[in-house]
């Protein structure tokens, strides 16, 4: 049951980023986020938070985090991956990324 909740939460977090990209907002590369960032948030659940891959960092490098916060944080913050979503940009050393929404 816990594994199922984990998968649903990961899917929700990624779906929010995908929705942002598909709507043409927030400068998010949905395919790259789905492919490269999934493992960083998956390991976050199990107690650590792996260093995001270079592909994950590249997918978020030009994201408009203000846009993501305004449009998607309301839903994302209720998932267990909210901490991961906020940590990835700083772990990727993305300048100007918020520490919170």
N, C-alpha and C positions, 0 to 999 in steps of 0.2 A: 504494500500500500504506500509506504514512504517513497519507494522508487517511482511509483506512478505519479505522486504529487511532485516529485523532483522534475520529471519529464514535462509535466503540464506547466510548471512554473518556468522552466527554461523556454518552453515553446511560447509562453505568453510574453516573456521578456523579449525574445527574438521577434515575435510577431509585432510588437509595438515598434521596434526599430524598422522592421520591414514596412509597416504601414507608413511610417514617416518617409521612407525612401520612395515608396510607390506613390505617395501623394505629391512627390516632387518637393518635399520640404526637408529641412534639417540637414541637407548634404550628407546623407547616410547611404552607403553602398550596401543595400540589403543582402545581396548574395554573399558578399565578402564577410559581413557580420555573421550571417548564419553559418557559414563554412568555418570561419577562423575563431570566432569568439565563444562558441558553444563550450569548448573544453575548459576555458578559463572559469566560466560560471558553474560548470558541472563540478569541478574540483572545489570551488568555493563552498558548495553545499556540504562537502565532506570535511570541511574544517581547515581550509588553508588558503585556497586561492592561488592557483598556479600563476606564474608570470604569463601574461597574455603573449601569444605568438606575435611575431612581427607582422603577419598577415592581419591579425586582429587590430593591432595598433594602426596599421596603414588604413584599414577600413574606417576607422574612427578619426583619423588625423584631421580631416576637414569638416567634421560634424559641427553643426550649429547646436551646441549644448543648451543654449538659452531656448531655442526652438523645441528641443526634446523636452526640457523641463516644463515649458509652458503647455505643451500639447499632449505629453504622454506620461509625465511623472505621476499624475494623479492615480493612474491605474498601476503603473510599475511599482510604486512604493508599497503597495499592498502584497507584493510577492516576496518570497524568501530571498530573491536575487537582487533586491534593491541595493544592498550593500555592494554586491559585485558590480552592478551597473555603474555605481558611482566610483568604485575603486579602479576600474579598468583605465579610464583616461589618465589618472595620475600615475598608475603603474606603467603606462606607456609614455610618460613624460610629455604629454600633450599640453602645450602652453595654453593658458587661458581656460582650461577645463575647470568647471566648478567642483568644489568639494562637497556641495550639497545643492539641491534644487530649492 
